[in-house]
Amino acid sequence: MPALTPWTLTATDCDQLLAANSTHASVAVIVPARNEATTVGSVLDAVFAAGSLVDEVIVVDDHSSDDTATVAARHGARVVTLDAPTGKGGAMAAGVAASSADIIVFLDADVTSPSVHYVPRLVAPLLARESIGLVKGFYVRPLHDMPTGGGRVNELTARPALSLLHPGLGEIRQPLAGETAIRRSLLARCPLATAYGVEIALLLDVAALAGVDAIAQVDLGTRRHRNRPIEELRPMATEILSVILERYGVALPPR
């Protein structure tokens, strides 16, 4: 019988798993980025601080008009530059194609409070249990000057829809999290969606292929990033809801 809730780990759980781990798997960190020159450098600095755990660090510059690629290279990443914008999912796929590691870690480039703990804690469940295929980060999300309230599309669209349609996935605290780790062998069976719905599509596809018991979520603390104005959130919410409904066989009219 499939698990009703994902394996949820605290920061201490992850640290203990890593300390006891004797398994080695190659790890690639892929950062899709478009016009993130102001933040991508600090994200990369946090990645490289993880030390020998990481084998490849790739930034996919999704046709930026700023210095994203230059900053990423200066901070030590291998840069893949796309000739035309593809959207987040397309950039993620380009990074996967350019890597060869066993475990793929995706990180967002717009985080203003990146932590050295992101990559180790995302990887820990995959090293500890062969049955785990996908790991999602969860965190507290401030909104402007308020300590909580961020992640409005997550809380008002993604989580309610998943709770109604798939109770196990309703327990995923950040289904839209860009901080994600997955086994390459599993990702090969889950083609990445091309746009903003890539995260929710990947979560649903993994659950369909391997079950909720193949998913873990780990505490990454507090995550700050650029909060978008409310008028920009409706198209995002629409895309997220469309992906969820389509995965459950609901025929939607053309948009």
Sequence and secondary structure as in RCSB ss.txt:
>XXXX:A:sequence
MPALTPWTLTATDCDQLLAANSTHASVAVIVPARNEATTVGSVLDAVFAAGSLVDEVIVVDDHSSDDTATVAARH
GARVVTLDAPTGKGGAMAAGVAASSADIIVFLDADVTSPSVHYVPRLVAPLLARESIGLVKGFYVRPLHDMPTGG
GRVNELTARPALSLLHPGLGEIRQPLAGETAIRRSLLARCPLATAYGVEIALLLDVAALAGVDAIAQVDLGTRRH
RNRPIEELRPMATEILSVILERYGVALPPR
>XXXX:A:secstr
   SS EEE HHHHHHHHHH      EEEEEEESS TTTHHHHHHHHHTTGGG SEEEEEE S SSSHHHHHHHT
T EEEE SS   HHHHHHHHHHT   SEEEE  S BSS  TTHHHHHHHHHHH TT  EEEEEEE EETTEEEE 
 HHIIIIIHHHHHHH TTGGG S TT S EEEEHHHHTTS   SSTTHHHHHHHHHHHHH GGGEEEEEEEE  B
    GGGHHHHHHHHHHHHHHHTT      
